[in-house]
Amino acid sequence: MAQRLWAKDAKLWGDDPKHQEVAKNRLGWLDVMGKMRKEAPAMTSFAKEAAQRFKHCVLLGMGGSSLCPDVLVRVFGKQSGGLDLRVLDSTAPDAVRKAVEGFDLQKTLFLVSSKSGSTTEVSSFYRHFRAELDKGKDAGSHFVAITDPGSPLEDLARKEGFLRVWPNPPDIGGRYSALSFFGLVPAALLGLDVGKLLDEADAVALASDGRVPIQENLAARLGALVGGCARRGADKLTLLLSPKLAAFGGWIEQLVAESTGKSGKGILPVDGEPVSEPASYGEDRFFVALWLAGEHAPEHEKRVQALAEAGHPIVRWELPSPYALGGEFLRWEIATAVMGAMIEVDPFDEPNVTESKEKTMALLSQAQQAGGKLPPAEPALRANGLALFCSAEHANILRKAGGSPAQWIGAHLALGKPGDYVALLAYLTPDDGLHRQLNELQGLVRDATRLACTSGFGPRFLHSTGQLHKGGPSTGVFLQATSDGGKDLPIPGQPYGFATLFAAQARGDLEVLQARGRRALRVHVEDGDPRKFVEAVREAVKLARR
């Protein structure tokens, strides 16, 4: 299988000519390191020049164009001579504000990062910040584009005087683009050594060659083990990462979920769920424990060892340094391609991602006709500052549990059966503190139900686990949390603002889940305080344990 992968044999993922054509045009990531090696001096030189003019950088991206840079920011941070870089991948108005909070816009560089060049969120971010900078001089020179050749974004960049355009190799899909310009230009701007990241990737490429025996080929072995166990029901790939590598889980989550979650199949990555005792888990888990040297915590190691001794499948390895992430990006890309072959899906398409996009656009069309706001929806229950929405049939089931939001949420979670999973879909303003609270909820839900529990911020996850939610097996119990996301911000050239876009994405996601017969409940925080949702879920978990 590894030999066929390196030979770029598109038949590895089935005999369907359409899938073979997709795969054939999406395998550039296998040898992109050589191309990027030639471009490394240009990236380094550009970063040094940028640092002479700018102090800050904001990457405007979504999905594959934002997750790798987010990992690099959180693992490495700003290095000597680099820029203070933030990633914006939320349409919540407050998230857009926070992206430049404390930054001098005249000293800020914006990376407009989109493979297609037409991503709604990225286009909206650009419109907003371009309008802010148009108040000064040379606004266009504050922007840099990373996109496919010939995309609408490349045309826009040439027309509006961007500082630079980095045309990415077009034979690389977004989620496989970490070692291309999408990941390496932000790395250079942070002040990282791009050559070191590529060295690590080259070392993994050599160790993953098709001639390397499977017992020594960690990438191919990992893919075969995860895919093989998924075929036997252990389809919850649970990530146990050391603290400094925690952000890497979000990148793995998108890669695996969007690549494998289709045709009623899928491998669900479980990221951020606190490790627990073996009795807390069902028989549907496959564990990966990945550690950075020097970060071992004895108590955590004991729990990982207990999982292995209890018979759970688990693979463990250690990274010698943060720069080893350059190799891990490639290792997981190879492993994911193998997973796709093992469960017989095409890991390079995303057939269901467009469903939520189309529903969002339909809702925005309604908003345009209604003066820029979405028509109000009537909740099935309103209490304690929360408004709950679901189908009429689902409301009839939940109403039997009582009249409080916690009782409804508890009844909703109780619908899960062994082998199912719970997904917390947070259309709330992203915040590190809230992220930790969602991770805590994952553990509480898991302990009360023995079901795997994931969490993610919307709309980011629409370009990640959203594909698996719609295209994968119908085993999810979805709990969506929404808020207005803060005071509205205009999107120049559009009849609606970010608050309406944010709301339309949440509502569109819910409606697609419902149309597919998924078990879905929306909890709207009416005053915008996410603690009300968190406390309601905590109370629901207590009720479920009684």
Secondary structure as UniProt FT lines:
FT   HELIX           2..6
FT   TURN            7..8
FT   HELIX           10..13
FT   HELIX           17..24
FT   HELIX           28..30
FT   HELIX           32..53
FT   STRAND          56..60
FT   HELIX           63..65
FT   HELIX           67..75
FT   TURN            80..81
FT   STRAND          84..88
FT   HELIX           93..98
FT   TURN            99..102
FT   HELIX           105..107
FT   STRAND          108..113
FT   HELIX           120..133
FT   TURN            134..135
FT   HELIX           139..142
FT   STRAND          143..147
FT   TURN            149..150
FT   HELIX           152..159
FT   TURN            160..161
FT   STRAND          164..167
FT   TURN            170..171
FT   HELIX           174..176
FT   TURN            178..179
FT   HELIX           181..190
FT   HELIX           194..207
FT   TURN            210..211
FT   TURN            214..216
FT   HELIX           218..231
FT   TURN            232..233
FT   STRAND          236..241
FT   HELIX           243..245
FT   TURN            246..247
FT   HELIX           248..260
FT   TURN            263..264
FT   STRAND          268..270
FT   HELIX           278..280
FT   STRAND          285..292
FT   TURN            293..294
FT   HELIX           298..309
FT   TURN            310..311
FT   STRAND          314..319
FT   HELIX           322..324
FT   HELIX           325..343
FT   TURN            347..348
FT   TURN            351..352
FT   HELIX           353..369
FT   TURN            370..371
FT   STRAND          381..383
FT   TURN            384..385
FT   STRAND          386..389
FT   HELIX           392..398
FT   HELIX           399..401
FT   HELIX           405..413
FT   TURN            414..415
FT   TURN            418..419
FT   STRAND          421..427
FT   HELIX           432..449
FT   STRAND          452..457
FT   TURN            458..459
FT   HELIX           460..463
FT   HELIX           465..471
FT   STRAND          476..482
FT   TURN            492..493
FT   HELIX           498..515
FT   TURN            516..517
FT   STRAND          519..525
FT   TURN            526..527
FT   HELIX           531..545
//
